[in-house]
Amino acid sequence: MAGGRCGPQLTALLAAWVAAVAATAGPEQAALPAEQSRVQPMTASNWTLVMEGEWMLKFYAPWCPSCQQTDSEWETFAKNGEMLQISVGKVDVIQEPGLSGRFFVTTLPAFFHAKDGIFRRYRGPGIFEDLQNYILEKKWQSVEPLTGWKSPASLTMSGMAGLFSISGKIWHLHNYFTVTLGIPAWCSYVFFVIATLVFGLFMGLRIFLFLPSTEQNGRSEEAHRAEQLQDAEEEKDDSNEEENKDSLVDDEEEKEDLGDEDEAEEEEEEDNLAAGVDEERSEANDQGPPGEDSVTREEVEPEEAEEGISEKPCPADTEVVEDSLRQRKSQHADKGL
């Protein structure tokens, strides 16, 4: 009887001890740290890290089944990142709508390769072997890069990121109204419509008030520019007038010099003519009255005598020459005036 009573007690004690050991071992096992992920989460504040070195990025959403299927493969790929000399990151499009807009993500999951700030879209499967071969064999070199306005670092895509960020904030606010506060969806829509109208009216009023001042400033600037142009034209006209005056003075001086030269030449011509007339007169005076020999010569050779007489200057010719010289002097005097 005693042995039968002790058996159940020992069994109960053994069961209690096993339960105590299991209870103490459970928390210790739960306290063991989980394996740290090698995938780096990317946000709007640290996404510029992909501009340096080589990266692979994955855009996903927590509710996306296709994204969940590639999670384990992406983790394996990240563990081998050191061997492949590549960094691996991921972007939650729900938490970071701005980055999804910057990369213009329209399908999930979406993969991108980045090499020193040059981005390319990876369209292969999210399997570790394919990803590894894509890096080792440098298959990304045959893919057209996202350049120009398509580049995530461009100004255009920065604006797109801002639009996506605003839409994401509106979506979160809508969820806060409908889920957290329990407001009906149509009330949330009415609120956003009214907010849009108020914002539009505010912007219109601001433009209406500040636009006239900007127009006045613009007009004053235009008037100032017009005055500057007018002053420059007046200065140009004054300089042209001065140049014209100088040129006229130079022309008059040249004309005066030419007139003096002409007068000197005319005086020389007059002196030469006067000297010639004086010589002819002296020769005519030296010749005496014609004798018998000359008479007989004239009778024998009348033609030669007539030619000789015609060669001798007569007083009428000298008067004509003097009259022409006087007319020239008067004409030059008129020109000088």
Buried (B, 14 or more C-beta within 10 A) or exposed (E): EEEEEEEEEEEEEEEEEEEEEEEEEEEEEEEEEEEEBBBBEBEBEEBEEBBEEBBBBBBBBEEBEEBEEBBEBBBBBBBBBEEBEBBBBBBBBBBBBBBBBBBBBEEBBBBBBBBEBBBBBBEEEBBBEBBBEBBEEEBBEEEEBBEEEBBBBBEEBEEBBEEBBEEBEBEEBBEEBBEEEEBEEEEBEEBEEEEEEEEEEEEEEEEEEEEEEEEEEEEEEEEEEEEEEEEEEEEEEEEEEEEEEEEEEEEEEEEEEEBEEBBEEBEEEBEEBBEEBEEBEEEEEEEEEEEEEEEEBBEEEEEEBEEEEEEEBEEEEBEEBBEEBEEBBEEBEEEEE
